[in-house]
Amino acid sequence: MAPQTFTDVLLEGLAPDGGLAVPESIPQVTPEQLQAWRSLSYADLAYEVLKLFITDIPEQDLRELTRKTYRPEVFGGEVIVPLKPLESLKPGVSLLGLSEGPTLAFKDMAMQFLGNLFEYVLARRGTTLNILGATSGDTGSAAEYAMRGKQGVAVFMLSPAGRMSAFQRAQMYSLQDANIHNLAVHGVFDDCQDIVKAVSGDLAFKTSHRIGAVNSINWARIAAQVVYYFHGWRLATEGAADPMAQVSFAVPSGNFGNILAGHVARSMGLPIRRLVLATNENNVLEEFFRTGIYRPRASSETYETSSPSMDISKASNFERFVYDLLGRDPARLKALWDELAAQGSFDLSACKPQFAQYGFVSGTSTHADRLATIRQVHAETGVVIDPHTADGVKVALPFVEPGVPMLVLETALPVKFSATIEEALGQPAPRPAGFENIEQLPQRVRTVDGDVQTIKDLIAADAV
Ligand SMILES: *Cc1c(COP(=O)(O)O)cnc(C)c1O
């Protein structure tokens, strides 16, 4: 198949044959480059890393896009992504603060860049895009805050009526921008997802209304996430005796998008020792890294947990990692996925030595673990962490090695999941400035029946 450009893949979401897009080869970074990047701003670091993947946007324009995105006014401070040491919990352990953006979750890191990128690419091509998505919380709000007020883009976001936290509802539904359309569907998240599939599966409708997506398989999101692994590494190794000292990362995982970016950074030559994959009770990925057997579960077998953004039993980005595991051989990958379709599982236990070569280890965390970890971190450091980050800390601790910094990715701030914080600490999560009365703001949402034609009609009426 002919290679596609970065912006083609950005707009299409999927490769032309319906599969996932990956770069033809992984760009390599030299130790000299790594040292030179230490002094750059986050925005300029993002430019240097993204330039290696994005070859069809003029360099000056790309630099402007990263500077427009990674600004202190958007991410709450000069460093954009701060390191928050938890020394008194265990020496060497820190949080990597990825949740300082407008929606207080790590998805802003990539999505804010995508908002600016979409606006730029659509203007250049003289076209528009209507983004259709389903959300159970973090993705939808990150997409809406990234696209609000942008030229040439509208967002139609389906959410299950009454099933998100009051804070998450307020975040999304209080947006008053004309190009943001919140559709609360009577039903559960899977119903929303099915509607999205049905609408995008109608190719005539999809083409005539220029329907697009920003779901977690979008390669541009992965590329933007690679940047903060480089940033975390440089912060944690500043002043180290060995300028190429190794760092480990622990990643609360659901769709395997966040940790895949870590795998890409490591493949580019960043000195990452371990990638610690943390799951909640939905432990399909943990089971794979422990046994070599991949057995995705049905949505009926997926638990509703107190780290809801990780309640995923079929990780959409996992195939990209298996592609590397199989030596980047598309025929072998296809054969394996055919086996998965036929049998519901596959066995790569023969590849287990390679998991370690790639630095992967894994662990599971339960509701009781989350509560205990939130309490312990609060008691020993004074810091309140969110339930997803707590899964990361819990799973990371046994893998901490002397002399190797362990960076736990802070994937959300606790205020988004305050009920669990109250359960753990007997007090609500601290509220960042600007979010004091968000639940009282007027909301702009339409509650609709989950039928495909109704949704199509609403899109047709408001499409750009
Ligand atoms: C999306 C999300 C995750 C899971 O990230 P993946 O890239 O899907 O693995 C973890 N924590 C929070 C808070 C999230 O929003």
The ligand as an ORCA input file, in Angstrom:
! r2SCAN-3c Opt
* xyz 0 1
  C      -7.638      7.911     29.123
  C      -7.183      7.756     30.520
  C      -6.353      6.688     30.923
  C      -5.959      5.564     29.978
  O      -5.077      5.985     28.969
  P      -4.865      5.069     27.664
  O      -4.080      5.901     26.725
  O      -6.250      4.767     27.146
  O      -4.150      3.830     28.093
  C      -5.906      6.657     32.228
  N      -6.268      7.595     33.122
  C      -7.065      8.634     32.773
  C      -7.447      9.622     33.817
  C      -7.534      8.761     31.474
  O      -8.340      9.795     31.130
*
